[in-house]
Amino acid sequence: MPQQPAAEPPLYLPPHLTAGHWQRAGRALLAKMLGEFAYEELLTPDPGPTEGEYRLKLPGARYAFTARRGAYGGWQVDPESVRCDRPDGLDPLRFLPYARTTLGMGGETAGHLVRELAATLTADARQLATALTAAELADLDHPGIEGRQDGHPWIVPNKGRIGFSGSDAARWAPEARSPRPLPWLAVHRRLARYRGVPGLERPEQLYARELDDVDALRAALGPDAADYLLLPVHPWQWEQTVLPLFAPWIASGEIVPLPTDGDLRLPQQSIRSFFNTDRPERCTVKLPLSILNTLVWRGLPTERTLAAPAVTAWLHGLRDGDPFLRDECRVILLGEIASVTVDHPVYRELPEAPYQYKELLGAIWREPLGPRLDSGERARTLAALLQTGSDGRALTAELIARSGLTAAEWTGRLFAAVLPPLLHFLYRYGLVFSPHGENAIVVFDPSDVPVRLAVKDFVDDVNLSDQDLPELRALPAEVAGVLLRDDPQGLCQFIHSGLFIGVLRYLAPLLEAHTGLPEPDFWALLSAEIRRYQARFPELRERFELFDLFRPRIDRLCLNRNRLLLDGYQDRPHRPHAARHGTVPNALVGVDVRRPALPSQPDRIVAPAP
């Protein structure tokens, strides 16, 4: 009797993909497109007949909406106010054909962008279907709230994840909130290199901390086990990238797949970094993923991965030797304490090859945050503070209510926790972190009052001054070889664009809407905290002038313009950098807030006549 073929598995269908969730997500994304494209001057809406109303004429469609103008020339478009004279015009995917000519976007870029936007909307629909109230969000710990966030507030297609299928996203995206085990690999030392901070110079020292039974993993390697380095690998990366591209070395036995270590791990917002939920005292692991998300392929650059422990050791040394950072700020630097890099032997000889092929395999072990918190402390990323619960209440409003402070007092405490260590590293040592919403983590006391700062992601996001500063003359060679140098205003731009524009530009109007704190007061509190630091360290006056955060205008960095007009989706030998386009007024000097004349009333807003 002939054997019956195995039944095909049913098609994967996301349960959250309903018309209602899709339409809600689409309205929000269209409002974000209008606001962020206008901020980057990709679109130029015209003022409407009353304060806060705007009109946008595109080939084939006309739009009307209300928007609040705030710091740095930002736009906050009310999703419920958007109207169009075309019946399909409120669909953000349909918006692209109407806007493409005005945006100046080519057909190839537009085609890929539709895919990224559709993936982003699918993820947003999932978040809407599983949303929590503000009080429930406030009760979550740091790993728990990671999967509840909306993604990058500035980049429009912020969950594009080109390379992931629908079922891949259901397994491995942060919003899946599904802890899973990671398999390991053994890679021969002919291909792999290990580095560790002092105390972890030998890989066995790391494995003793991170693995329950290293011998069990190595059992398949036989008598040559000592010739191999061990590292976790993302299952998607193994199937899609390692298996096809490293096939010759798998065939030769120089790369050997191993079982999982058994620990469940939860993806963070960056997708490629994982909390250990079974053993929180163990490291976060950062693994390469050859997917295109936000602006770059999410691999691990070989030379930077190799140097990560040296960068960590140097930064820890600066902090530990500085009483202000160590004892007063008590800043937490989540060090990248060990790494394994695996070069592809062929791509290594092709420097002009696309950079995605130079970031294929490796691992970084980063210190976990939990063991570094005091009893009762709780941590949340800055990005988490932008969240609004399913009940329409902002998480920050809930935290302020729990703290017992006024909105102004709580905001002042937030700035007092976040700014001093960042300013001290800039002014005293001529270095900046990239303090965007995921790299900067706020630590709260048991009353949900911000008290101190934790920072992560060093080797990718620390930049140094190009000036001849005494503090940088004894820089270790391995550190000097990988950290980028920038001019003084370039370093200031990291704080302005990463923190002030990339996070606080959104937090200020959120606080005004939900707590009544006027936006000009918000920026005045921020400016006052910088002045307070400068008064504390008058001996650094020349550095305050060199790294001038109070210039009247600053360069406008553009993250969406980069994708739409400059880099598009082409492969390059090097990672792209954010575009610069014109300047914006500095909110530390003065902020012009223009609000709609009336609260949003959609029945009063009609589409303009054709």
C-alpha positions as CSV (number, residue, x, y, z in Angstrom):
1,M,0.0,0.0,0.0
2,P,1.6,3.4,-1.0
3,Q,2.7,5.6,1.8
4,Q,0.4,8.6,2.4
5,P,2.1,12.0,2.1
6,A,2.4,13.9,5.4
7,A,-0.3,16.5,5.9
8,E,0.8,20.0,5.3
9,P,0.7,22.3,8.3
10,P,-2.1,24.9,8.2
11,L,-1.3,28.3,7.0
12,Y,-0.1,30.7,9.6
13,L,-2.7,33.5,10.3
14,P,-2.0,36.1,13.0
15,P,-5.1,36.1,15.3
16,H,-4.7,39.9,15.9
17,L,-4.9,40.7,12.1
18,T,-8.5,42.1,12.1
19,A,-10.0,45.0,10.2
20,G,-10.5,47.0,13.4
21,H,-7.0,46.6,14.7
22,W,-5.6,47.3,11.2
23,Q,-7.6,50.5,10.7
24,R,-6.6,51.8,14.2
25,A,-2.9,51.0,13.5
26,G,-3.2,52.6,10.0
27,R,-4.6,55.9,11.3
28,A,-1.8,56.2,13.8
29,L,0.9,55.3,11.2
30,L,-0.5,57.8,8.7
31,A,-0.4,60.6,11.3
32,K,3.2,59.6,12.1
33,M,4.1,59.7,8.4
34,L,2.6,63.2,8.0
35,G,4.3,64.5,11.2
36,E,7.7,63.0,10.7
37,F,7.9,63.6,7.0
38,A,6.9,67.2,7.6
39,Y,9.6,67.5,10.4
40,E,12.3,66.4,7.9
41,E,10.8,68.7,5.3
42,L,10.0,65.8,3.0
43,L,6.5,67.3,2.9
44,T,5.4,70.9,3.4
45,P,1.9,71.2,4.7
46,D,0.2,74.6,4.3
47,P,-1.5,76.3,7.3
48,G,-5.3,75.9,7.3
49,P,-8.0,78.5,8.1
50,T,-7.6,78.3,11.9
51,E,-4.7,77.8,14.3
52,G,-3.4,74.2,14.2
53,E,-5.1,73.2,11.0
54,Y,-3.0,72.2,8.0
55,R,-3.6,71.2,4.4
56,L,-1.4,69.0,2.1
57,K,-2.0,68.9,-1.6
58,L,-0.6,65.9,-3.4
59,P,-1.0,64.7,-6.9
60,G,-4.4,63.0,-6.9
61,A,-5.2,63.6,-3.3
62,R,-5.7,66.4,-0.7
63,Y,-5.3,66.0,3.0
64,A,-6.5,68.1,6.0
65,F,-5.4,67.5,9.6
66,T,-4.7,69.3,12.9
67,A,-1.3,69.3,14.4
68,R,0.5,70.6,17.4
69,R,3.9,72.2,16.7
70,G,6.5,72.0,19.4
71,A,10.2,71.8,20.2
72,Y,12.9,71.5,17.4
73,G,10.2,72.3,14.9
74,G,8.4,69.0,15.6
75,W,4.9,68.0,14.5
76,Q,2.3,66.0,16.5
77,V,-0.5,65.1,14.2
78,D,-3.8,64.1,15.7
79,P,-4.7,60.7,14.1
80,E,-8.4,61.2,14.4
81,S,-8.3,64.6,12.6
82,V,-6.8,63.4,9.3
83,R,-9.1,63.7,6.4
84,C,-8.7,63.0,2.7
85,D,-10.8,63.7,-0.4
86,R,-10.1,60.2,-1.7
87,P,-11.9,57.2,-0.1
88,D,-8.7,55.2,0.2
89,G,-6.5,58.1,1.3
90,L,-6.5,57.2,5.0
91,D,-4.7,54.0,4.3
92,P,-1.0,54.6,4.9
93,L,0.0,52.2,2.2
94,R,-2.2,54.0,-0.3
95,F,-0.8,57.3,0.8
96,L,2.6,56.3,-0.8
97,P,1.4,56.4,-4.4
98,Y,-0.2,59.8,-3.8
99,A,2.9,61.2,-2.0
100,R,5.7,59.5,-4.0
101,T,6.3,62.3,-6.5
102,T,6.2,65.0,-3.9
103,L,8.6,62.9,-1.7
104,G,10.9,62.5,-4.6
105,M,11.1,58.7,-4.0
106,G,12.1,56.3,-6.7
107,G,10.1,53.2,-7.6
108,E,12.5,50.7,-6.1
109,T,12.5,52.4,-2.8
110,A,8.8,52.8,-2.8
111,G,8.3,49.1,-3.4
112,H,10.5,48.1,-0.5
113,L,8.9,50.7,1.7
114,V,5.4,49.3,1.2
115,R,6.7,46.0,2.5
116,E,8.3,47.6,5.6
117,L,5.2,49.6,6.3
118,A,2.9,46.5,6.0
119,A,5.2,44.6,8.4
120,T,5.1,47.6,10.8
121,L,1.3,47.8,10.7
122,T,1.0,44.0,11.3
123,A,3.2,44.4,14.4
124,D,1.3,47.4,15.5
125,A,-2.0,45.6,15.2
126,R,-0.7,42.9,17.5
127,Q,0.3,45.5,20.1
128,L,-3.2,46.9,19.9
129,A,-4.8,43.5,20.3
130,T,-2.8,42.7,23.5
131,A,-2.4,46.2,25.0
132,L,-2.4,46.7,28.8
133,T,-3.6,49.7,30.9
134,A,-1.2,52.3,32.1
135,A,-1.4,50.8,35.6
136,E,-0.6,47.3,34.3
137,L,2.4,48.7,32.3
138,A,3.7,50.4,35.4
139,D,3.7,47.1,37.3
140,L,5.9,45.4,34.7
141,D,9.7,44.9,35.2
142,H,12.3,45.9,32.6
143,P,12.1,42.7,30.6
144,G,8.3,42.6,30.8
145,I,7.8,46.1,29.4
146,E,10.3,45.6,26.4
147,G,7.7,43.7,24.4
148,R,5.0,46.3,25.1
149,Q,6.6,49.2,23.4
150,D,5.7,50.8,20.1
151,G,9.2,50.9,18.6
152,H,11.3,53.9,17.4
153,P,9.1,57.0,17.7
154,W,10.9,58.8,14.9
155,I,11.4,56.2,12.2
156,V,8.2,55.5,10.3
157,P,8.7,51.9,9.2
158,N,10.2,51.0,12.6
159,K,9.3,47.2,12.5
160,G,10.1,46.5,8.8
161,R,12.3,43.5,9.6
162,I,13.0,42.6,6.0
163,G,14.0,39.0,6.0
164,F,11.5,37.8,8.7
165,S,8.4,35.9,7.6
166,G,5.1,36.3,9.4
167,S,5.7,33.2,11.4
168,D,9.3,34.4,12.2
169,A,7.9,37.5,13.7
170,A,5.4,35.5,15.7
171,R,8.3,33.6,17.2
172,W,11.1,36.1,17.5
173,A,9.8,39.7,17.5
174,P,9.7,41.6,20.8
175,E,5.9,42.0,20.7
176,A,5.6,38.1,20.5
177,R,6.8,38.2,24.2
178,S,7.7,34.5,23.8
179,P,10.8,33.3,25.7
180,R,12.6,30.6,23.7
181,P,15.9,28.6,24.1
182,L,18.8,29.4,21.9
183,P,21.0,26.6,20.4
184,W,24.8,26.9,20.5
185,L,27.6,26.4,18.0
186,A,31.2,25.2,18.4
187,V,33.5,27.0,16.0
188,H,37.1,26.1,15.5
189,R,39.7,28.6,16.6
190,R,41.0,28.8,13.0
191,L,37.8,30.8,12.3
192,A,36.8,32.2,15.7
193,R,38.4,34.6,18.2
194,Y,37.5,35.3,21.8
195,R,38.0,38.4,23.9
196,G,37.0,39.1,27.6
197,V,37.4,41.8,30.2
198,P,39.9,41.3,33.1
199,G,38.7,38.2,35.0
200,L,37.3,36.7,31.8
201,E,40.4,36.6,29.7
202,R,39.9,32.9,29.0
203,P,36.6,31.6,27.5
204,E,36.4,28.9,30.2
205,Q,35.9,31.6,32.7
206,L,32.9,32.9,30.8
207,Y,31.4,29.5,30.2
208,A,31.7,28.6,33.9
209,R,29.4,31.6,34.6
210,E,27.0,31.2,31.8
211,L,26.6,27.5,31.4
212,D,25.5,24.8,33.8
213,D,27.4,22.0,32.1
214,V,29.9,23.1,29.5
215,D,31.2,19.5,29.2
216,A,27.8,18.3,28.1
217,L,27.8,20.9,25.2
218,R,31.3,19.9,24.3
219,A,30.6,16.2,24.3
220,A,30.0,16.1,20.6
221,L,33.4,17.6,19.9
222,G,35.5,14.6,21.1
223,P,39.2,14.9,22.0
224,D,39.6,18.2,20.1
225,A,37.0,20.1,22.2
226,A,39.6,22.6,23.5
227,D,40.2,23.7,19.9
228,Y,36.7,25.1,19.6
229,L,35.0,28.3,21.0
230,L,31.3,28.1,22.0
231,L,28.6,30.7,21.3
232,P,24.8,30.8,21.0
233,V,23.3,31.4,17.6
234,H,19.9,32.7,16.7
235,P,17.9,29.8,15.0
236,W,16.8,32.1,12.2
237,Q,20.4,33.2,11.6
238,W,21.5,29.6,11.5
239,E,18.9,28.6,8.9
240,Q,19.0,31.7,6.7
241,T,22.6,32.7,6.9
242,V,25.1,30.4,8.6
243,L,24.0,27.2,7.1
244,P,24.1,28.4,3.5
245,L,27.1,30.8,3.7
246,F,29.3,28.7,6.1
247,A,28.5,25.4,4.5
248,P,32.2,24.5,3.6
249,W,33.3,24.9,7.2
250,I,30.3,23.0,8.5
251,A,31.2,20.2,6.1
252,S,34.8,20.2,7.3
253,G,33.7,20.0,10.9
254,E,35.0,23.4,11.8
255,I,31.5,24.6,12.7
256,V,29.5,22.1,14.7
257,P,25.8,22.7,15.8
258,L,25.2,22.0,19.5
259,P,22.1,21.7,21.6
260,T,20.6,24.5,23.6
261,D,21.8,25.4,27.0
262,G,18.2,25.1,28.2
263,D,17.8,28.7,29.4
264,L,14.8,30.6,28.0
265,R,15.6,34.0,26.5
266,L,13.4,36.9,25.6
267,P,14.1,39.3,22.7
268,Q,14.5,43.0,23.5
269,Q,13.4,45.8,21.3
270,S,16.6,45.5,19.3
271,I,15.5,42.0,18.3
272,R,19.0,40.6,18.3
273,S,19.6,41.0,22.1
274,F,18.1,38.6,24.6
275,F,17.3,38.6,28.3
276,N,17.9,35.4,30.2
277,T,14.5,34.9,31.9
278,D,15.4,31.6,33.5
279,R,18.6,32.9,35.0
280,P,18.4,36.7,35.3
281,E,21.9,36.9,36.9
282,R,23.3,35.7,33.6
283,C,24.3,37.9,30.7
284,T,22.2,39.4,28.0
285,V,23.4,38.0,24.7
286,K,23.6,40.0,21.5
287,L,23.6,38.0,18.3
288,P,23.7,38.9,14.6
289,L,20.6,38.8,12.6
290,S,20.8,39.4,8.9
291,I,17.5,41.3,8.7
292,L,17.1,45.0,7.6
293,N,15.4,46.9,10.3
294,T,15.1,50.7,10.8
295,L,18.2,51.9,8.9
296,V,20.7,49.0,9.0
297,W,21.3,45.3,8.7
298,R,21.3,43.9,12.3
299,G,24.5,42.0,12.2
300,L,27.6,42.3,14.4
301,P,30.6,44.0,12.9
302,T,33.6,41.8,13.4
303,E,36.2,44.3,14.5
304,R,33.8,46.1,16.8
305,T,32.6,42.9,18.3
306,L,36.2,41.8,18.9
307,A,37.0,45.1,20.6
308,A,33.8,45.3,22.8
309,P,35.4,44.0,26.0
310,A,38.3,46.4,25.7
311,V,35.9,49.3,25.3
312,T,34.0,48.1,28.3
313,A,37.1,47.8,30.5
314,W,38.2,51.4,29.6
315,L,34.7,52.9,30.3
316,H,34.5,51.0,33.6
317,G,37.9,52.3,34.5
318,L,36.8,55.9,33.8
319,R,33.7,55.5,35.9
320,D,35.3,53.6,38.8
321,G,38.1,56.3,39.0
322,D,35.7,59.2,39.1
323,P,33.9,59.9,42.4
324,F,31.2,61.9,40.8
325,L,30.2,59.1,38.4
326,R,30.8,56.3,40.9
327,D,29.5,57.6,44.1
328,E,27.1,60.5,43.3
329,C,25.5,59.5,40.0
330,R,26.0,55.8,40.7
331,V,25.7,55.4,36.9
332,I,25.3,51.8,35.8
333,L,27.4,50.9,32.7
334,L,26.2,47.6,31.3
335,G,29.4,46.3,30.0
336,E,30.0,44.1,27.0
337,I,32.3,41.8,28.9
338,A,33.0,39.0,26.4
339,S,32.7,38.3,22.7
340,V,33.3,35.7,20.1
341,T,33.8,36.8,16.5
342,V,33.7,34.5,13.5
343,D,35.0,35.9,10.2
344,H,33.8,34.5,6.9
345,P,37.1,33.6,5.2
346,V,36.0,34.6,1.7
347,Y,34.1,37.9,2.6
348,R,37.1,38.9,4.7
349,E,39.0,39.2,1.4
350,L,36.3,41.3,-0.3
351,P,36.4,44.7,1.5
352,E,34.1,46.1,-1.2
353,A,31.3,43.5,-0.5
354,P,28.1,44.8,1.2
355,Y,28.6,45.3,4.9
356,Q,25.9,42.8,5.8
357,Y,28.3,40.0,4.7
358,K,30.9,41.2,7.2
359,E,28.5,40.8,10.2
360,L,27.3,37.2,9.9
361,L,28.3,35.3,13.0
362,G,29.4,36.1,16.5
363,A,28.1,36.9,20.0
364,I,28.5,39.6,22.7
365,W,27.8,38.9,26.3
366,R,26.5,42.0,28.2
367,E,26.1,42.5,31.9
368,P,22.5,42.0,33.1
369,L,20.8,44.9,34.8
370,G,18.8,43.1,37.5
371,P,21.7,42.2,39.8
372,R,22.9,45.9,39.7
373,L,19.6,47.3,41.1
374,D,19.2,48.0,44.7
375,S,16.3,46.4,46.7
376,G,13.0,47.9,45.5
377,E,14.5,49.6,42.5
378,R,12.8,49.1,39.1
379,A,14.2,49.9,35.6
380,R,12.5,51.2,32.5
381,T,14.0,52.4,29.2
382,L,13.5,56.0,28.3
383,A,11.5,54.6,25.3
384,A,9.0,53.0,27.7
385,L,8.1,56.4,29.1
386,L,6.5,57.3,25.8
387,Q,3.9,54.5,26.1
388,T,0.2,55.0,26.5
389,G,-2.0,52.3,28.0
390,S,-5.1,50.7,26.5
391,D,-7.1,52.9,28.8
392,G,-5.7,56.0,27.1
393,R,-3.6,57.0,30.1
394,A,0.1,57.7,29.7
395,L,2.5,55.5,31.6
396,T,4.3,58.6,32.8
397,A,1.1,60.0,34.2
398,E,0.6,56.8,36.2
399,L,4.2,56.9,37.5
400,I,3.9,60.5,38.5
401,A,0.7,59.8,40.4
402,R,2.4,56.9,42.2
403,S,5.4,59.0,43.1
404,G,3.4,61.6,45.0
405,L,5.3,64.4,43.2
406,T,3.9,67.1,40.9
407,A,4.6,66.7,37.2
408,A,7.3,69.4,37.3
409,E,9.0,67.8,40.4
410,W,9.0,64.4,38.8
411,T,10.3,65.7,35.5
412,G,13.0,67.5,37.3
413,R,14.0,64.3,39.1
414,L,14.1,62.5,35.7
415,F,16.5,65.1,34.3
416,A,18.6,65.0,37.5
417,A,18.9,61.2,37.1
418,V,19.7,61.1,33.3
419,L,21.7,64.2,32.5
420,P,24.6,64.6,35.0
421,P,26.4,61.3,34.0
422,L,26.0,62.0,30.3
423,L,27.2,65.6,30.7
424,H,30.1,64.5,32.8
425,F,31.3,62.0,30.2
426,L,31.0,64.7,27.5
427,Y,32.7,67.6,29.3
428,R,35.2,65.8,31.4
429,Y,36.2,63.0,29.1
430,G,35.2,64.1,25.6
431,L,33.0,61.1,24.9
432,V,29.3,60.6,24.3
433,F,27.1,57.6,24.4
434,S,24.1,57.5,22.0
435,P,21.4,58.0,24.7
436,H,18.4,57.1,22.6
437,G,15.3,55.5,24.1
438,E,16.6,52.0,24.2
439,N,20.3,52.6,25.3
440,A,19.3,54.9,28.2
441,I,17.5,53.1,31.0
442,V,16.0,55.0,33.9
443,V,16.2,53.4,37.4
444,F,13.3,54.3,39.7
445,D,13.1,54.0,43.5
446,P,10.2,52.1,45.2
447,S,7.9,55.1,44.8
448,D,8.6,55.4,41.0
449,V,10.8,58.4,41.4
450,P,13.7,58.5,38.9
451,V,17.0,58.2,40.8
452,R,19.8,57.1,38.4
453,L,20.8,56.0,34.9
454,A,21.9,52.8,33.3
455,V,23.5,52.9,29.8
456,K,24.2,50.1,27.3
457,D,25.6,49.5,23.8
458,F,29.1,50.8,24.0
459,V,31.1,49.6,21.0
460,D,28.5,50.6,18.5
461,D,27.3,53.8,20.0
462,V,30.2,55.6,21.8
463,N,32.0,58.4,20.0
464,L,35.0,60.4,21.0
465,S,36.1,64.0,20.5
466,D,38.5,64.7,17.7
467,Q,40.2,67.3,19.8
468,D,43.5,66.8,21.5
469,L,42.1,66.3,25.0
470,P,44.5,65.1,27.8
471,E,41.9,62.6,28.9
472,L,42.0,60.8,25.6
473,R,45.8,60.7,25.1
474,A,46.3,57.4,26.9
475,L,43.5,55.6,25.1
476,P,44.2,51.9,24.7
477,A,45.1,51.1,21.1
478,E,42.3,48.5,20.7
479,V,39.8,51.2,21.8
480,A,41.2,53.9,19.7
481,G,41.1,51.7,16.7
482,V,37.3,51.1,16.7
483,L,35.6,54.2,18.4
484,L,34.7,56.9,15.9
485,R,35.9,60.5,16.4
486,D,33.8,63.6,15.8
487,D,34.1,67.3,16.1
488,P,32.7,69.1,19.1
489,Q,29.3,69.9,17.6
490,G,29.1,66.4,16.3
491,L,29.3,65.1,19.8
492,C,26.7,67.5,21.0
493,Q,24.5,66.3,18.2
494,F,24.4,62.8,19.8
495,I,22.8,64.3,22.9
496,H,20.5,66.6,20.9
497,S,19.3,64.1,18.4
498,G,19.6,60.9,20.4
499,L,18.0,62.2,23.6
500,F,16.4,65.6,23.2
501,I,14.9,65.2,19.7
502,G,14.7,61.4,19.6
503,V,12.9,61.0,23.0
504,L,12.1,64.2,24.8
505,R,10.5,65.8,21.7
506,Y,7.8,63.2,22.2
507,L,7.7,63.1,26.0
508,A,7.2,66.9,26.4
509,P,3.8,67.1,24.6
510,L,2.8,63.8,26.2
511,L,3.3,65.2,29.6
512,E,1.5,68.4,28.7
513,A,-1.5,66.5,27.5
514,H,-1.7,64.0,30.4
515,T,-0.3,65.9,33.4
516,G,-0.8,69.6,32.4
517,L,3.0,70.4,32.5
518,P,3.4,73.1,29.9
519,E,6.0,72.2,27.3
520,P,8.0,75.4,27.7
521,D,8.3,74.5,31.4
522,F,9.5,71.1,30.4
523,W,12.4,72.5,28.4
524,A,13.2,75.1,31.0
525,L,13.7,72.3,33.5
526,L,16.0,70.5,31.1
527,S,18.0,73.7,30.6
528,A,18.2,74.3,34.3
529,E,19.6,70.9,34.9
530,I,22.4,71.5,32.4
531,R,23.2,74.9,34.0
532,R,23.1,73.2,37.5
533,Y,25.8,70.7,36.3
534,Q,27.9,73.5,34.8
535,A,27.7,75.5,38.1
536,R,28.9,72.4,39.9
537,F,32.1,72.1,37.8
538,P,33.3,75.7,37.0
539,E,36.8,74.3,36.2
540,L,35.3,72.8,33.0
541,R,34.2,76.2,31.7
542,E,36.3,75.8,28.5
543,R,34.7,72.5,27.8
544,F,31.3,74.0,28.2
545,E,32.2,76.4,25.4
546,L,33.9,73.7,23.3
547,F,30.9,71.4,23.6
548,D,28.2,74.1,23.4
549,L,24.8,72.6,23.9
550,F,23.2,76.1,23.8
551,R,23.8,77.1,20.2
552,P,20.6,78.8,18.9
553,R,20.2,76.3,16.0
554,I,21.4,72.8,15.4
555,D,21.7,70.5,12.4
556,R,18.5,68.6,11.6
557,L,19.3,64.9,11.5
558,C,16.8,63.0,9.3
559,L,16.3,59.3,9.8
560,N,13.4,58.9,7.3
561,R,15.0,61.0,4.6
562,N,18.0,58.7,4.8
563,R,15.8,55.7,3.8
564,L,13.5,57.5,1.3
565,L,16.0,59.6,-0.6
566,L,19.6,58.7,0.2
567,D,20.5,55.1,0.9
568,G,17.2,53.5,0.0
569,Y,17.6,49.8,0.1
570,Q,20.9,49.5,-1.8
571,D,23.8,47.5,-0.4
572,R,26.9,49.4,0.5
573,P,30.3,48.4,1.9
574,H,29.7,50.5,5.0
575,R,26.8,51.2,7.3
576,P,24.8,54.4,6.4
577,H,24.7,57.4,8.6
578,A,21.8,59.7,9.4
579,A,21.1,62.4,6.8
580,R,21.5,66.1,7.7
581,H,19.1,68.6,6.2
582,G,19.0,72.2,7.3
583,T,18.8,73.3,10.9
584,V,16.2,73.5,13.7
585,P,15.8,75.8,16.6
586,N,17.4,74.6,19.8
587,A,14.8,74.0,22.5
588,L,17.3,74.8,25.3
589,V,17.4,78.4,24.1
590,G,13.6,78.8,23.5
591,V,10.7,76.8,22.3
592,D,7.8,77.9,20.2
593,V,4.7,75.8,20.9
594,R,1.8,76.2,18.6
595,R,-1.3,74.2,19.6
596,P,-4.6,73.7,17.7
597,A,-7.1,76.4,18.5
598,L,-9.6,73.8,19.8
599,P,-9.4,70.2,20.9
600,S,-9.6,67.8,18.0
601,Q,-13.2,67.6,16.7
602,P,-13.2,65.3,13.6
603,D,-16.8,66.3,12.7
604,R,-15.7,69.9,12.2
605,I,-12.7,69.0,9.9
606,V,-13.7,68.3,6.3
607,A,-11.7,67.4,3.3
608,P,-10.7,70.4,1.1
609,A,-12.6,70.8,-2.1
610,P,-10.9,69.0,-5.1
